[in-house]
Amino acid sequence: DKKAYGQSKLANILHANELSRRLKKEGVNITVNAVHPGIIMTNLMKHSYFLMRLLQLITGPFIWKNVPQGAATTCYVALHPSLKGVSGKYFVDCNELRP
């Protein structure tokens, strides 16, 4: 359900933030960030209800991302030199977002 999904996203963000804080406090040079890839067009919907599959077919070309687009934020946060040392943040569409 939507509430559980939202709670899991928030928990992921809070966990990344707290883990980042603890690692920094202990002097460990590891960065931790949370990312949201967006709504990805995959074949996972084939296991969903008919209405969800229909919704994907109708809205997919307009708002859903393909797999490379969905991976872009994760790759950006993990590899871009400008984010070296950045930790405890949340990223959406290759931009930091303050939840």
ZADO-822431 format. One record per atom (N, C-alpha, C, O): atom name; y, z, x; residue in one letter. Coordinates in nm, 3 decimals. Each point is the difference from the previous one (the first is absolute). Layout:
N
+-------+---------+---------+---------+------+
! lumnu !      yy !      zz !      xx ! tike !
+-------+---------+---------+---------+------+
!    CA !       Y !       Z !       X !    A !
...
+-------+---------+---------+---------+------+
***
This chain:
99
+-------+---------+---------+---------+------+
! lumnu !      yy !      zz !      xx ! tike !
+-------+---------+---------+---------+------+
!     N !  -0.119 !   0.000 !   0.083 !    D !
!    CA !   0.119 !   0.000 !  -0.083 !    D !
!     C !   0.125 !   0.000 !   0.087 !    D !
!     O !  -0.006 !   0.029 !   0.120 !    D !
!     N !   0.120 !  -0.062 !  -0.181 !    K !
!    CA !   0.125 !  -0.015 !   0.074 !    K !
!     C !   0.046 !   0.129 !   0.065 !    K !
!     O !   0.052 !  -0.001 !   0.112 !    K !
!     N !  -0.071 !   0.113 !  -0.180 !    K !
!    CA !   0.045 !   0.128 !   0.054 !    K !
!     C !  -0.077 !   0.033 !   0.128 !    K !
!     O !   0.060 !   0.041 !   0.100 !    K !
!     N !  -0.191 !  -0.058 !  -0.103 !    A !
!    CA !  -0.082 !   0.028 !   0.118 !    A !
!     C !   0.036 !  -0.094 !   0.115 !    A !
!     O !   0.004 !   0.043 !   0.115 !    A !
!     N !   0.023 !  -0.169 !  -0.146 !    Y !
!    CA !   0.038 !  -0.096 !   0.103 !    Y !
!     C !   0.131 !   0.043 !   0.066 !    Y !
!     O !   0.010 !   0.001 !   0.123 !    Y !
!     N !   0.087 !   0.035 !  -0.204 !    G !
!    CA !   0.128 !   0.045 !   0.054 !    G !
!     C !  -0.013 !   0.125 !   0.084 !    G !
!     O !   0.064 !   0.014 !   0.104 !    G !
!     N !  -0.148 !   0.079 !  -0.151 !    Q !
!    CA !  -0.022 !   0.123 !   0.076 !    Q !
!     C !  -0.067 !  -0.029 !   0.134 !    Q !
!     O !   0.032 !   0.063 !   0.100 !    Q !
!     N !  -0.125 !  -0.158 !  -0.099 !    S !
!    CA !  -0.068 !  -0.033 !   0.126 !    S !
!     C !   0.097 !  -0.067 !   0.098 !    S !
!     O !  -0.008 !   0.024 !   0.121 !    S !
!     N !   0.099 !  -0.106 !  -0.171 !    K !
!    CA !   0.101 !  -0.062 !   0.086 !    K !
!     C !   0.092 !   0.108 !   0.059 !    K !
!     O !   0.029 !  -0.002 !   0.120 !    K !
!     N !   0.015 !   0.094 !  -0.204 !    L !
!    CA !   0.086 !   0.108 !   0.047 !    L !
!     C !  -0.073 !   0.086 !   0.103 !    L !
!     O !   0.058 !   0.037 !   0.102 !    L !
!     N !  -0.185 !  -0.006 !  -0.127 !    A !
!    CA !  -0.078 !   0.079 !   0.095 !    A !
!     C !  -0.012 !  -0.071 !   0.134 !    A !
!     O !   0.007 !   0.065 !   0.105 !    A !
!     N !  -0.024 !  -0.196 !  -0.106 !    N !
!    CA !  -0.008 !  -0.077 !   0.123 !    N !
!     C !   0.130 !   0.010 !   0.079 !    N !
!     O !  -0.002 !   0.019 !   0.122 !    N !
!     N !   0.114 !  -0.032 !  -0.190 !    I !
!    CA !   0.131 !   0.009 !   0.065 !    I !
!     C !   0.022 !   0.139 !   0.058 !    I !
!     O !   0.042 !   0.014 !   0.114 !    I !
!     N !  -0.071 !   0.088 !  -0.194 !    L !
!    CA !   0.018 !   0.138 !   0.046 !    L !
!     C !  -0.092 !   0.032 !   0.117 !    L !
!     O !   0.040 !   0.069 !   0.094 !    L !
!     N !  -0.163 !  -0.119 !  -0.099 !    H !
!    CA !  -0.094 !   0.023 !   0.109 !    H !
!     C !   0.049 !  -0.065 !   0.130 !    H !
!     O !  -0.004 !   0.063 !   0.105 !    H !
!     N !   0.050 !  -0.186 !  -0.112 !    A !
!    CA !   0.051 !  -0.068 !   0.119 !    A !
!     C !   0.119 !   0.076 !   0.058 !    A !
!     O !   0.011 !   0.015 !   0.121 !    A !
!     N !   0.077 !   0.031 !  -0.208 !    N !
!    CA !   0.117 !   0.074 !   0.045 !    N !
!     C !  -0.039 !   0.131 !   0.068 !    N !
!     O !   0.051 !   0.032 !   0.107 !    N !
!     N !  -0.141 !   0.042 !  -0.168 !    E !
!    CA !  -0.042 !   0.129 !   0.056 !    E !
!     C !  -0.080 !  -0.018 !   0.128 !    E !
!     O !   0.020 !   0.074 !   0.096 !    E !
!     N !  -0.110 !  -0.170 !  -0.093 !    L !
!    CA !  -0.077 !  -0.026 !   0.122 !    L !
!     C !   0.092 !  -0.041 !   0.114 !    L !
!     O !  -0.018 !   0.043 !   0.114 !    L !
!     N !   0.116 !  -0.126 !  -0.144 !    S !
!    CA !   0.098 !  -0.041 !   0.100 !    S !
!     C !   0.074 !   0.122 !   0.055 !    S !
!     O !   0.018 !   0.013 !   0.121 !    S !
!     N !   0.024 !   0.074 !  -0.210 !    R !
!    CA !   0.073 !   0.121 !   0.041 !    R !
!     C !  -0.086 !   0.088 !   0.090 !    R !
!     O !   0.048 !   0.047 !   0.103 !    R !
!     N !  -0.173 !  -0.026 !  -0.140 !    R !
!    CA !  -0.090 !   0.085 !   0.079 !    R !
!     C !  -0.031 !  -0.060 !   0.137 !    R !
!     O !  -0.001 !   0.071 !   0.100 !    R !
!     N !  -0.023 !  -0.201 !  -0.097 !    L !
!    CA !  -0.028 !  -0.065 !   0.128 !    L !
!     C !   0.120 !   0.009 !   0.094 !    L !
!     O !  -0.015 !   0.026 !   0.119 !    L !
!     N !   0.133 !  -0.049 !  -0.175 !    K !
!    CA !   0.122 !   0.008 !   0.081 !    K !
!     C !   0.018 !   0.141 !   0.054 !    K !
!     O !   0.035 !   0.019 !   0.117 !    K !
!     N !  -0.058 !   0.081 !  -0.201 !    K !
!    CA !   0.013 !   0.141 !   0.039 !    K !
!     C !  -0.096 !   0.034 !   0.114 !    K !
!     O !   0.034 !   0.079 !   0.089 !    K !
!     N !  -0.152 !  -0.137 !  -0.090 !    E !
!    CA !  -0.101 !   0.025 !   0.103 !    E !
!     C !   0.019 !  -0.089 !   0.123 !    E !
!     O !  -0.075 !   0.012 !   0.097 !    E !
!     N !   0.174 !  -0.100 !  -0.100 !    G !
!    CA !   0.027 !  -0.087 !   0.113 !    G !
!     C !  -0.095 !  -0.118 !   0.012 !    G !
!     O !  -0.011 !  -0.060 !   0.107 !    G !
!     N !  -0.056 !   0.027 !  -0.215 !    V !
!    CA !  -0.093 !  -0.113 !   0.000 !    V !
!     C !   0.078 !  -0.128 !  -0.029 !    V !
!     O !   0.074 !  -0.007 !  -0.098 !    V !
!     N !  -0.090 !  -0.093 !   0.182 !    N !
!    CA !   0.075 !  -0.125 !  -0.012 !    N !
!     C !  -0.076 !  -0.101 !  -0.088 !    N !
!     O !  -0.043 !  -0.105 !   0.048 !    N !
!     N !   0.028 !   0.139 !  -0.174 !    I !
!    CA !  -0.064 !  -0.088 !  -0.099 !    I !
!     C !   0.093 !  -0.010 !  -0.119 !    I !
!     O !   0.050 !   0.102 !  -0.049 !    I !
!     N !  -0.027 !  -0.223 !   0.001 !    T !
!    CA !   0.084 !  -0.016 !  -0.119 !    T !
!     C !  -0.087 !  -0.015 !  -0.123 !    T !
!     O !  -0.110 !  -0.056 !   0.005 !    T !
!     N !   0.161 !   0.106 !  -0.116 !    V !
!    CA !  -0.070 !  -0.004 !  -0.128 !    V !
!     C !   0.099 !  -0.042 !  -0.107 !    V !
!     O !   0.104 !   0.064 !  -0.017 !    V !
!     N !  -0.135 !  -0.170 !  -0.054 !    N !
!    CA !   0.087 !  -0.048 !  -0.108 !    N !
!     C !  -0.085 !  -0.038 !  -0.120 !    N !
!     O !  -0.119 !  -0.027 !   0.014 !    N !
!     N !   0.180 !   0.026 !  -0.130 !    A !
!    CA !  -0.067 !  -0.045 !  -0.123 !    A !
!     C !   0.057 !  -0.137 !  -0.035 !    A !
!     O !   0.119 !  -0.025 !   0.016 !    A !
!     N !  -0.206 !  -0.064 !  -0.064 !    V !
!    CA !   0.045 !  -0.133 !  -0.042 !    V !
!     C !  -0.056 !  -0.031 !  -0.138 !    V !
!     O !  -0.108 !   0.044 !  -0.038 !    V !
!     N !   0.185 !  -0.122 !  -0.035 !    H !
!    CA !  -0.046 !  -0.050 !  -0.130 !    H !
!     C !  -0.003 !  -0.152 !   0.011 !    H !
!     O !   0.104 !  -0.063 !   0.015 !    H !
!     N !  -0.222 !   0.003 !  -0.021 !    P !
!    CA !  -0.010 !  -0.145 !   0.018 !    P !
!     C !   0.049 !  -0.082 !  -0.119 !    P !
!     O !   0.025 !  -0.119 !   0.014 !    P !
!     N !  -0.012 !   0.181 !  -0.129 !    G !
!    CA !   0.037 !  -0.073 !  -0.120 !    G !
!     C !  -0.122 !  -0.033 !  -0.083 !    G !
!     O !  -0.111 !   0.046 !   0.029 !    G !
!     N !   0.131 !  -0.126 !  -0.130 !    I !
!    CA !  -0.110 !  -0.042 !  -0.088 !    I !
!     C !  -0.060 !  -0.126 !   0.061 !    I !
!     O !   0.066 !  -0.103 !   0.010 !    I !
!     N !  -0.191 !   0.112 !   0.031 !    I !
!    CA !  -0.064 !  -0.108 !   0.074 !    I !
!     C !  -0.095 !  -0.078 !  -0.092 !    I !
!     O !  -0.077 !   0.058 !  -0.076 !    I !
!     N !   0.085 !  -0.189 !   0.086 !    M !
!    CA !  -0.088 !  -0.089 !  -0.075 !    M !
!     C !  -0.135 !  -0.007 !   0.072 !    M !
!     O !  -0.015 !  -0.075 !   0.096 !    M !
!     N !  -0.081 !   0.153 !  -0.143 !    T !
!    CA !  -0.135 !  -0.002 !   0.058 !    T !
!     C !  -0.100 !  -0.021 !  -0.113 !    T !
!     O !   0.037 !  -0.009 !  -0.117 !    T !
!     N !  -0.163 !   0.001 !   0.153 !    N !
!    CA !  -0.103 !  -0.017 !  -0.102 !    N !
!     C !  -0.049 !   0.134 !  -0.056 !    N !
!     O !  -0.098 !   0.004 !  -0.074 !    N !
!     N !   0.165 !   0.105 !   0.109 !    L !
!    CA !  -0.039 !   0.131 !  -0.054 !    L !
!     C !   0.014 !   0.006 !  -0.151 !    L !
!     O !  -0.070 !   0.077 !  -0.066 !    L !
!     N !   0.159 !  -0.156 !   0.011 !    M !
!    CA !   0.021 !   0.002 !  -0.145 !    M !
!     C !  -0.120 !  -0.052 !  -0.077 !    M !
!     O !  -0.011 !   0.024 !  -0.121 !    M !
!     N !  -0.079 !  -0.095 !   0.187 !    K !
!    CA !  -0.117 !  -0.050 !  -0.072 !    K !
!     C !  -0.085 !   0.114 !  -0.055 !    K !
!     O !  -0.083 !  -0.020 !  -0.088 !    K !
!     N !   0.103 !   0.140 !   0.140 !    H !
!    CA !  -0.072 !   0.117 !  -0.047 !    H !
!     C !   0.080 !   0.078 !  -0.105 !    H !
!     O !  -0.044 !   0.106 !  -0.045 !    H !
!     N !   0.159 !  -0.158 !   0.007 !    S !
!    CA !   0.088 !   0.071 !  -0.092 !    S !
!     C !  -0.017 !  -0.050 !  -0.144 !    S !
!     O !  -0.079 !  -0.090 !  -0.028 !    S !
!     N !   0.154 !   0.152 !  -0.060 !    Y !
!    CA !  -0.001 !  -0.039 !  -0.141 !    Y !
!     C !   0.058 !  -0.140 !  -0.017 !    Y !
!     O !   0.079 !  -0.046 !   0.083 !    Y !
!     N !  -0.118 !  -0.020 !  -0.189 !    F !
!    CA !   0.046 !  -0.135 !  -0.028 !    F !
!     C !   0.152 !  -0.009 !  -0.003 !    F !
!     O !   0.058 !  -0.093 !   0.056 !    F !
!     N !   0.008 !   0.189 !  -0.121 !    L !
!    CA !   0.146 !  -0.004 !  -0.011 !    L !
!     C !   0.067 !   0.011 !   0.137 !    L !
!     O !   0.104 !  -0.062 !   0.023 !    L !
!     N !  -0.162 !   0.140 !   0.067 !    M !
!    CA !   0.056 !   0.011 !   0.134 !    M !
!     C !  -0.015 !  -0.132 !   0.076 !    M !
!     O !   0.091 !  -0.042 !   0.072 !    M !
!     N !  -0.205 !  -0.023 !  -0.088 !    R !
!    CA !  -0.021 !  -0.130 !   0.065 !    R !
!     C !   0.096 !  -0.104 !  -0.056 !    R !
!     O !   0.055 !  -0.082 !   0.074 !    R !
!     N !  -0.034 !   0.086 !  -0.204 !    L !
!    CA !   0.094 !  -0.091 !  -0.064 !    L !
!     C !   0.142 !   0.025 !   0.051 !    L !
!     O !   0.074 !  -0.094 !   0.028 !    L !
!     N !  -0.037 !   0.220 !  -0.017 !    L !
!    CA !   0.132 !   0.036 !   0.052 !    L !
!     C !   0.018 !  -0.054 !   0.142 !    L !
!     O !   0.107 !  -0.050 !   0.035 !    L !
!     N !  -0.211 !   0.061 !   0.046 !    Q !
!    CA !   0.007 !  -0.051 !   0.137 !    Q !
!     C !   0.019 !  -0.152 !   0.000 !    Q !
!     O !   0.080 !  -0.052 !   0.078 !    Q !
!     N !  -0.151 !  -0.017 !  -0.164 !    L !
!    CA !   0.013 !  -0.146 !  -0.007 !    L !
!     C !   0.140 !  -0.043 !  -0.041 !    L !
!     O !   0.055 !  -0.096 !   0.053 !    L !
!     N !   0.003 !   0.169 !  -0.149 !    I !
!    CA !   0.132 !  -0.036 !  -0.051 !    I !
!     C !   0.112 !   0.037 !   0.097 !    I !
!     O !   0.089 !  -0.081 !   0.026 !    I !
!     N !  -0.095 !   0.202 !   0.028 !    T !
!    CA !   0.110 !   0.049 !   0.085 !    T !
!     C !  -0.023 !  -0.025 !   0.148 !    T !
!     O !   0.094 !   0.007 !   0.079 !    T !
!     N !  -0.218 !  -0.034 !  -0.041 !    G !
!    CA !  -0.034 !  -0.013 !   0.141 !    G !
!     C !   0.090 !  -0.089 !   0.082 !    G !
!     O !   0.050 !   0.042 !   0.105 !    G !
!     N !  -0.027 !  -0.165 !  -0.148 !    P !
!    CA !   0.082 !  -0.090 !   0.081 !    P !
!     C !   0.145 !   0.047 !   0.018 !    P !
!     O !   0.069 !  -0.048 !   0.091 !    P !
!     N !  -0.023 !   0.138 !  -0.175 !    F !
!    CA !   0.140 !   0.041 !   0.004 !    F !
!     C !   0.024 !   0.132 !   0.073 !    F !
!     O !   0.101 !   0.014 !   0.069 !    F !
!     N !  -0.192 !   0.083 !  -0.083 !    I !
!    CA !   0.027 !   0.132 !   0.058 !    I !
!     C !  -0.108 !   0.050 !   0.095 !    I !
!     O !   0.023 !   0.096 !   0.074 !    I !
!     N !  -0.140 !  -0.157 !  -0.074 !    W !
!    CA !  -0.108 !   0.047 !   0.085 !    W !
!     C !   0.010 !  -0.067 !   0.137 !    W !
!     O !   0.045 !  -0.114 !   0.010 !    W !
!     N !  -0.086 !   0.186 !   0.093 !    K !
!    CA !   0.003 !  -0.054 !   0.136 !    K !
!     C !  -0.137 !  -0.053 !   0.038 !    K !
!     O !  -0.103 !   0.046 !  -0.050 !    K !
!     N !   0.103 !  -0.145 !   0.139 !    N !
!    CA !  -0.128 !  -0.042 !   0.055 !    N !
!     C !  -0.039 !   0.099 !   0.111 !    N !
!     O !   0.080 !   0.087 !   0.035 !    N !
!     N !  -0.198 !  -0.100 !   0.020 !    V !
!    CA !  -0.049 !   0.098 !   0.098 !    V !
!     C !   0.089 !   0.006 !   0.125 !    V !
!     O !   0.034 !   0.111 !   0.042 !    V !
!     N !   0.006 !  -0.223 !   0.018 !    P !
!    CA !   0.089 !   0.010 !   0.117 !    P !
!     C !   0.133 !   0.069 !  -0.032 !    P !
!     O !   0.050 !   0.077 !   0.081 !    P !
!     N !   0.006 !  -0.106 !  -0.198 !    Q !
!    CA !   0.124 !   0.067 !  -0.038 !    Q !
!     C !  -0.023 !   0.150 !  -0.017 !    Q !
!     O !   0.085 !   0.082 !   0.038 !    Q !
!     N !  -0.198 !  -0.046 !  -0.095 !    G !
!    CA !  -0.033 !   0.142 !  -0.018 !    G !
!     C !  -0.020 !   0.072 !   0.132 !    G !
!     O !   0.030 !   0.119 !   0.011 !    G !
!     N !  -0.080 !  -0.189 !   0.088 !    A !
!    CA !  -0.024 !   0.060 !   0.131 !    A !
!     C !   0.126 !   0.009 !   0.085 !    A !
!     O !   0.003 !   0.072 !   0.100 !    A !
!     N !   0.101 !  -0.144 !  -0.138 !    A !
!    CA !   0.120 !  -0.011 !   0.082 !    A !
!     C !   0.064 !   0.135 !   0.032 !    A !
!     O !   0.035 !   0.025 !   0.115 !    A !
!     N !  -0.020 !   0.062 !  -0.214 !    T !
!    CA !   0.065 !   0.129 !   0.024 !    T !
!     C !  -0.082 !   0.086 !   0.094 !    T !
!     O !   0.055 !   0.063 !   0.091 !    T !
!     N !  -0.186 !  -0.058 !  -0.112 !    T !
!    CA !  -0.086 !   0.078 !   0.088 !    T !
!     C !   0.009 !  -0.050 !   0.144 !    T !
!     O !   0.013 !   0.080 !   0.093 !    T !
!     N !  -0.020 !  -0.211 !  -0.075 !    C !
!    CA !   0.009 !  -0.058 !   0.135 !    C !
!     C !   0.137 !   0.026 !   0.062 !    C !
!     O !   0.010 !   0.033 !   0.118 !    C !
!     N !   0.094 !  -0.047 !  -0.198 !    Y !
!    CA !   0.137 !   0.023 !   0.049 !    Y !
!     C !   0.016 !   0.143 !   0.050 !    Y !
!     O !   0.049 !   0.023 !   0.110 !    Y !
!     N !  -0.091 !   0.073 !  -0.192 !    V !
!    CA !   0.016 !   0.141 !   0.037 !    V !
!     C !  -0.084 !   0.034 !   0.123 !    V !
!     O !   0.043 !   0.077 !   0.086 !    V !
!     N !  -0.161 !  -0.134 !  -0.076 !    A !
!    CA !  -0.089 !   0.032 !   0.112 !    A !
!     C !   0.042 !  -0.068 !   0.130 !    A !
!     O !  -0.025 !   0.054 !   0.108 !    A !
!     N !   0.090 !  -0.171 !  -0.115 !    L !
!    CA !   0.018 !  -0.080 !   0.120 !    L !
!     C !   0.144 !  -0.031 !   0.042 !    L !
!     O !   0.023 !  -0.033 !   0.116 !    L !
!     N !   0.073 !   0.043 !  -0.206 !    H !
!    CA !   0.135 !  -0.045 !   0.035 !    H !
!     C !   0.065 !   0.095 !   0.101 !    H !
!     O !   0.001 !   0.121 !  -0.021 !    H !
!     N !   0.052 !  -0.177 !   0.130 !    P !
!    CA !   0.060 !   0.085 !   0.104 !    P !
!     C !   0.115 !   0.088 !  -0.049 !    P !
!     O !   0.021 !   0.109 !   0.054 !    P !
!     N !   0.052 !  -0.154 !  -0.155 !    S !
!    CA !   0.113 !   0.080 !  -0.048 !    S !
!     C !  -0.044 !   0.130 !  -0.068 !    S !
!     O !   0.081 !   0.090 !  -0.021 !    S !
!     N !  -0.209 !  -0.081 !  -0.014 !    L !
!    CA !  -0.050 !   0.120 !  -0.066 !    L !
!     C !  -0.076 !   0.093 !   0.094 !    L !
!     O !  -0.062 !   0.097 !  -0.043 !    L !
!     N !   0.067 !  -0.128 !   0.172 !    K !
!    CA !  -0.066 !   0.086 !   0.097 !    K !
!     C !   0.061 !   0.140 !  -0.009 !    K !
!     O !   0.121 !   0.017 !   0.011 !    K !
!     N !  -0.205 !   0.083 !  -0.031 !    G !
!    CA !   0.045 !   0.138 !  -0.010 !    G !
!     C !   0.042 !   0.042 !  -0.140 !    G !
!     O !   0.024 !   0.118 !  -0.023 !    G !
!     N !  -0.016 !  -0.212 !  -0.071 !    V !
!    CA !   0.036 !   0.033 !  -0.138 !    V !
!     C !  -0.122 !   0.062 !  -0.067 !    V !
!     O !  -0.109 !  -0.058 !   0.004 !    V !
!     N !   0.127 !   0.174 !  -0.063 !    S !
!    CA !  -0.114 !   0.071 !  -0.057 !    S !
!     C !   0.042 !   0.081 !  -0.122 !    S !
!     O !   0.115 !   0.043 !  -0.011 !    S !
!     N !  -0.210 !  -0.024 !  -0.081 !    G !
!    CA !   0.027 !   0.079 !  -0.119 !    G !
!     C !   0.079 !  -0.073 !  -0.106 !    G !
!     O !   0.062 !   0.063 !  -0.085 !    G !
!     N !  -0.064 !  -0.194 !   0.089 !    K !
!    CA !   0.078 !  -0.080 !  -0.094 !    K !
!     C !  -0.092 !  -0.074 !  -0.098 !    K !
!     O !  -0.122 !  -0.003 !   0.016 !    K !
!     N !   0.186 !  -0.057 !  -0.117 !    Y !
!    CA !  -0.071 !  -0.077 !  -0.103 !    Y !
!     C !   0.059 !  -0.140 !  -0.003 !    Y !
!     O !   0.122 !  -0.016 !  -0.008 !    Y !
!     N !  -0.209 !  -0.085 !   0.014 !    F !
!    CA !   0.046 !  -0.139 !   0.006 !    F !
!     C !  -0.055 !  -0.083 !  -0.115 !    F !
!     O !  -0.117 !   0.010 !  -0.036 !    F !
!     N !   0.205 !  -0.093 !  -0.021 !    V !
!    CA !  -0.035 !  -0.094 !  -0.106 !    V !
!     C !   0.068 !  -0.132 !   0.035 !    V !
!     O !   0.119 !  -0.001 !   0.033 !    V !
!     N !  -0.190 !  -0.109 !  -0.040 !    D !
!    CA !   0.055 !  -0.132 !   0.030 !    D !
!     C !   0.074 !  -0.002 !   0.135 !    D !
!     O !   0.109 !  -0.055 !   0.011 !    D !
!     N !  -0.172 !   0.114 !   0.089 !    C !
!    CA !   0.052 !   0.003 !   0.138 !    C !
!     C !   0.134 !   0.072 !   0.013 !    C !
!     O !   0.075 !  -0.025 !   0.095 !    C !
!     N !  -0.045 !   0.113 !  -0.188 !    N !
!    CA !   0.121 !   0.080 !   0.006 !    N !
!     C !  -0.033 !   0.146 !  -0.027 !    N !
!     O !  -0.089 !   0.032 !  -0.079 !    N !
!     N !   0.164 !   0.057 !   0.147 !    E !
!    CA !  -0.018 !   0.142 !  -0.028 !    E !
!     C !   0.055 !   0.030 !  -0.139 !    E !
!     O !   0.108 !  -0.047 !  -0.037 !    E !
!     N !  -0.182 !   0.125 !  -0.037 !    L !
!    CA !   0.043 !   0.040 !  -0.133 !    L !
!     C !  -0.004 !   0.151 !  -0.006 !    L !
!     O !  -0.098 !   0.063 !   0.042 !    L !
!     N !   0.203 !  -0.004 !  -0.093 !    R !
!    CA !   0.003 !   0.145 !  -0.016 !    R !
!     C !  -0.049 !   0.033 !  -0.141 !    R !
!     O !   0.066 !  -0.032 !  -0.099 !    R !
!     N !  -0.185 !   0.096 !   0.091 !    P !
!    CA !  -0.056 !   0.027 !  -0.134 !    P !
!     C !   0.080 !   0.104 !  -0.076 !    P !
!     O !  -0.035 !   0.034 !  -0.113 !    P !
+-------+---------+---------+---------+------+
***
